[in-house]
Amino acid sequence: MDPDVRTYLGDLVDAARDVLGDNLVGAYAAGSVALDAYQPGRSDVDVALLCAHAPGPERGRALVARLRHEALPCPARGLELVLYREAVARSGTPEPGYEVELNTGRGMPFRAGVNGPDRPAADGLFWYGLDRSILHQHGLTLFGPPAAEVFVDPAPADLRRLLVDALRWWLALPTPEGDRPAPGAEDAVLGACRSLVRFRDGVWLSKVAAGRRLADTGWCADVVERSIAARAGGVPPSGPQARAVQERVLTEISGGDPADRGATGAAPGAWHGAGPPPGGS
């Protein structure tokens, strides 16, 4: 782990324990830190805290005050932190279910919610169930019982719906037209790759690892390889190229069973190019 991140996470747990006391029952790193894919200057630090019972708005505000960037500087682009009740984490619910949410850092807009789920639907409500699914497989335990014990995967139908909702949300964002490179398109492509690998193979990988797994089979290899290179400073794909990959993933996840797609998981007539698949998406 990046040594600055390691120190920061230790300080964060200490601060959270000061505020929540015995109500804090667990602390876990998620996202790129847990998936061994943290990139200094690019990645966020994602943390999930567990409490035994709802802390209430007053204690929630105290937690935000102690953990926001101005009080505890985050060495990454920012901190994305969510506090759940342990019962919610163990339930496998696909609903947001959080008590406190905090986004803070030098590279991200500040956001704090201290009275339960209050994120507008337009901002996406699928994040939380997907994050808890990743925590179930890969959560890095900072304090408390093992992540795999306290974070329960959503039911398969619920997880599939969350993946579809996420893809549709991303596709609803404006996409630059034309063949020019579109900054950020690499994350759209590799995020879709990660969703597809989870759907086909049942495992969560980092965005780059998921992209490599698919590209090695020839699946959309040109666009995926270009997206991987863009994460290291290369030229990203165009908006239409990214959208074509996202739409292809959405079609597969929303409309078929990977068990019917042969040993490699590829759909019949799989697209292996940089442009849109033949005959549309």
C-alpha positions as CSV (number, residue, x, y, z in Angstrom):
1,M,0.0,0.0,0.0
2,D,1.1,3.6,-0.7
3,P,2.8,4.6,2.6
4,D,1.0,8.0,2.7
5,V,-2.3,6.2,2.3
6,R,-1.5,3.7,5.0
7,T,-0.7,6.4,7.5
8,Y,-3.9,8.3,6.5
9,L,-6.1,5.3,7.0
10,G,-4.7,4.7,10.4
11,D,-5.3,8.3,11.4
12,L,-8.8,8.1,9.9
13,V,-9.7,5.0,12.0
14,D,-8.4,6.7,15.1
15,A,-10.5,9.8,14.4
16,A,-13.6,7.8,13.7
17,R,-13.2,5.8,16.9
18,D,-12.8,9.1,18.9
19,V,-16.2,10.2,17.5
20,L,-18.2,7.0,17.5
21,G,-16.6,5.2,20.5
22,D,-17.8,1.6,21.0
23,N,-20.5,2.2,18.3
24,L,-17.7,1.8,15.7
25,V,-17.5,-2.0,14.9
26,G,-15.5,-2.0,11.7
27,A,-13.5,0.0,9.2
28,Y,-12.6,-1.2,5.7
29,A,-10.8,0.1,2.6
30,A,-12.6,-0.4,-0.6
31,G,-12.1,0.7,-4.2
32,S,-8.6,0.9,-5.8
33,V,-6.8,0.5,-2.4
34,A,-8.6,-2.8,-1.8
35,L,-8.2,-4.0,-5.4
36,D,-4.4,-3.2,-5.4
37,A,-4.9,-0.6,-8.2
38,Y,-4.3,2.7,-6.4
39,Q,-2.6,5.3,-8.6
40,P,-1.2,8.4,-6.8
41,G,-2.7,11.6,-8.2
42,R,-5.6,9.7,-9.9
43,S,-7.3,7.4,-7.5
44,D,-9.6,8.2,-4.5
45,V,-9.4,6.5,-1.1
46,D,-12.7,4.7,-0.5
47,V,-13.6,3.7,3.0
48,A,-16.6,2.0,4.6
49,L,-17.3,2.3,8.3
50,L,-19.7,0.0,10.3
51,C,-21.6,1.0,13.4
52,A,-23.8,-1.0,15.7
53,H,-26.6,1.5,15.7
54,A,-27.5,4.7,13.9
55,P,-25.3,7.5,15.2
56,G,-27.9,10.3,14.6
57,P,-27.3,13.6,12.8
58,E,-25.4,15.3,15.7
59,R,-22.8,12.5,15.9
60,G,-22.8,12.3,12.1
61,R,-21.9,16.0,11.8
62,A,-19.1,15.4,14.3
63,L,-17.7,12.6,12.2
64,V,-17.8,14.8,9.1
65,A,-16.0,17.6,10.9
66,R,-13.2,15.2,12.1
67,L,-12.7,13.5,8.7
68,R,-13.2,16.2,6.1
69,H,-10.1,17.2,4.2
70,E,-9.6,20.5,6.0
71,A,-9.3,18.6,9.4
72,L,-7.6,15.4,8.1
73,P,-5.8,16.0,4.8
74,C,-6.3,13.2,2.3
75,P,-3.2,12.3,0.3
76,A,-5.3,11.1,-2.6
77,R,-7.6,13.0,-5.0
78,G,-10.2,12.7,-2.3
79,L,-11.9,10.5,0.3
80,E,-15.2,8.8,-0.4
81,L,-16.5,7.5,2.9
82,V,-19.8,5.8,3.9
83,L,-21.0,4.7,7.3
84,Y,-23.4,1.8,7.4
85,R,-25.1,0.0,10.3
86,E,-23.7,-3.5,10.6
87,A,-27.2,-4.9,10.1
88,V,-27.5,-3.2,6.7
89,A,-24.1,-4.6,5.6
90,R,-25.1,-8.1,6.6
91,S,-28.5,-7.9,4.9
92,G,-27.3,-7.9,1.3
93,T,-29.8,-5.2,0.4
94,P,-29.3,-3.4,-2.9
95,E,-30.6,-0.2,-1.4
96,P,-28.2,2.6,-0.4
97,G,-28.8,2.0,3.3
98,Y,-26.1,4.4,4.6
99,E,-26.2,6.6,7.8
100,V,-23.4,9.1,6.8
101,E,-21.8,9.9,3.5
102,L,-18.7,12.1,3.0
103,N,-16.9,13.1,-0.2
104,T,-14.0,15.4,0.5
105,G,-10.6,16.3,-0.9
106,R,-8.5,18.6,-3.0
107,G,-9.7,17.1,-6.2
108,M,-13.4,16.4,-5.6
109,P,-16.6,18.5,-4.7
110,F,-17.5,18.4,-1.0
111,R,-20.6,16.4,-0.1
112,A,-21.9,15.3,3.2
113,G,-25.0,13.6,4.3
114,V,-25.6,12.9,8.0
115,N,-29.2,11.7,8.3
116,G,-29.4,8.6,6.2
117,P,-29.8,8.2,2.4
118,D,-30.3,11.6,0.8
119,R,-28.5,11.3,-2.5
120,P,-30.8,12.4,-5.4
121,A,-31.8,9.6,-7.7
122,A,-30.2,11.5,-10.6
123,D,-26.8,11.0,-9.0
124,G,-27.2,7.2,-9.0
125,L,-28.4,5.0,-6.2
126,F,-26.6,1.9,-7.4
127,W,-23.1,2.8,-6.0
128,Y,-23.7,1.6,-2.5
129,G,-24.9,-2.0,-3.3
130,L,-22.0,-2.4,-5.8
131,D,-19.5,-1.1,-3.4
132,R,-20.6,-3.5,-0.7
133,S,-20.4,-6.3,-3.2
134,I,-16.8,-5.3,-3.9
135,L,-16.2,-5.1,-0.1
136,H,-17.5,-8.7,0.3
137,Q,-14.9,-10.0,-2.1
138,H,-12.0,-7.7,-1.6
139,G,-12.5,-5.4,1.4
140,L,-9.3,-4.6,3.3
141,T,-10.0,-4.8,7.0
142,L,-8.6,-1.9,8.9
143,F,-10.5,-2.7,12.1
144,G,-13.2,-5.2,13.1
145,P,-14.3,-8.5,11.7
146,P,-13.2,-9.7,8.2
147,A,-15.0,-7.8,5.4
148,A,-16.2,-11.1,3.8
149,E,-18.1,-11.8,7.0
150,V,-19.9,-8.5,7.5
151,F,-20.6,-7.4,3.9
152,V,-23.0,-9.7,2.1
153,D,-23.4,-9.8,-1.7
154,P,-26.8,-8.7,-3.1
155,A,-28.9,-11.5,-4.6
156,P,-27.9,-12.3,-8.2
157,A,-31.0,-10.6,-9.6
158,D,-30.4,-7.5,-7.5
159,L,-26.8,-7.3,-8.5
160,R,-27.7,-7.6,-12.1
161,R,-30.1,-4.8,-11.8
162,L,-27.5,-2.6,-10.1
163,L,-25.0,-3.3,-12.9
164,V,-27.7,-2.4,-15.5
165,D,-28.6,0.8,-13.6
166,A,-25.0,1.8,-13.4
167,L,-24.4,1.3,-17.2
168,R,-27.6,3.2,-18.0
169,W,-26.6,6.0,-15.8
170,W,-23.2,6.3,-17.4
171,L,-24.7,6.1,-20.9
172,A,-27.1,9.0,-20.0
173,L,-24.1,11.3,-19.5
174,P,-23.2,13.6,-22.4
175,T,-20.7,12.0,-24.8
176,P,-18.4,14.0,-27.1
177,E,-19.1,13.4,-30.8
178,G,-16.6,12.7,-33.5
179,D,-13.3,10.8,-33.6
180,R,-11.3,13.1,-31.3
181,P,-9.9,11.5,-28.1
182,A,-12.3,12.1,-25.2
183,P,-10.7,12.5,-21.8
184,G,-12.5,10.3,-19.3
185,A,-13.6,7.8,-22.0
186,E,-11.1,5.3,-20.8
187,D,-12.8,5.1,-17.4
188,A,-16.2,4.6,-19.1
189,V,-14.7,1.7,-21.1
190,L,-12.8,0.1,-18.3
191,G,-15.7,0.5,-15.8
192,A,-18.0,-1.3,-18.3
193,C,-15.3,-4.0,-18.6
194,R,-15.3,-4.5,-14.8
195,S,-19.1,-4.9,-14.8
196,L,-18.9,-7.5,-17.6
197,V,-16.2,-9.5,-15.9
198,R,-18.3,-9.5,-12.7
199,F,-21.4,-10.6,-14.6
200,R,-19.6,-13.3,-16.6
201,D,-17.0,-14.7,-14.1
202,G,-18.5,-13.7,-10.7
203,V,-15.3,-11.8,-9.6
204,W,-14.6,-8.1,-9.1
205,L,-11.3,-6.9,-10.6
206,S,-9.8,-3.5,-10.9
207,K,-10.8,-1.6,-14.0
208,V,-7.4,-2.3,-15.7
209,A,-7.3,-5.9,-14.7
210,A,-10.8,-6.5,-16.0
211,G,-10.0,-4.7,-19.3
212,R,-6.9,-6.9,-19.8
213,R,-8.9,-10.1,-19.1
214,L,-11.3,-9.2,-21.9
215,A,-8.7,-7.8,-24.3
216,D,-6.7,-11.0,-24.0
217,T,-9.7,-12.9,-25.5
218,G,-9.9,-10.4,-28.3
219,W,-13.1,-8.7,-27.0
220,C,-13.1,-5.1,-28.2
221,A,-9.3,-5.3,-27.9
222,D,-8.4,-2.1,-29.7
223,V,-10.5,0.2,-27.6
224,V,-9.8,-1.6,-24.4
225,E,-6.0,-1.6,-24.9
226,R,-6.2,2.1,-25.8
227,S,-8.2,2.7,-22.6
228,I,-5.6,0.9,-20.5
229,A,-2.8,2.9,-22.1
230,A,-4.7,6.2,-21.4
231,R,-4.6,5.4,-17.7
232,A,-0.9,5.8,-17.9
233,G,-0.9,9.0,-20.0
234,G,-1.8,7.6,-23.4
235,V,-4.5,8.9,-25.8
236,P,-8.0,7.9,-24.7
237,P,-10.6,6.5,-27.1
238,S,-13.3,8.7,-28.6
239,G,-16.7,9.2,-27.1
240,P,-18.5,7.1,-29.7
241,Q,-16.0,4.3,-29.2
242,A,-16.6,4.3,-25.5
243,R,-20.3,4.4,-25.9
244,A,-20.2,1.4,-28.3
245,V,-18.4,-0.6,-25.7
246,Q,-20.8,0.5,-22.9
247,E,-23.8,-0.4,-25.0
248,R,-22.4,-3.8,-25.9
249,V,-21.9,-4.6,-22.2
250,L,-25.4,-3.3,-21.3
251,T,-26.9,-5.5,-24.0
252,E,-25.2,-8.6,-22.6
253,I,-25.9,-8.0,-19.0
254,S,-29.5,-6.9,-19.4
255,G,-30.5,-9.5,-22.0
256,G,-28.8,-12.9,-21.6
257,D,-27.3,-15.6,-19.5
258,P,-23.5,-15.9,-19.7
259,A,-23.8,-19.7,-19.4
260,D,-25.3,-19.7,-22.9
261,R,-22.3,-18.0,-24.4
262,G,-19.8,-20.7,-24.6
263,A,-16.5,-21.3,-22.8
264,T,-15.1,-17.8,-23.3
265,G,-18.4,-16.0,-22.4
266,A,-18.4,-14.2,-25.7
267,A,-21.8,-13.4,-27.3
268,P,-22.5,-14.8,-30.7
269,G,-21.1,-12.5,-33.4
270,A,-18.8,-10.8,-30.9
271,W,-17.4,-7.4,-31.9
272,H,-13.6,-7.4,-32.1
273,G,-12.9,-3.9,-33.3
274,A,-12.4,-0.2,-32.5
275,G,-15.7,1.0,-34.1
276,P,-19.3,0.2,-33.3
277,P,-20.3,-3.5,-33.6
278,P,-21.8,-4.4,-37.0
279,G,-25.5,-3.7,-37.2
280,G,-25.6,-1.2,-34.3
281,S,-25.0,-1.9,-30.6
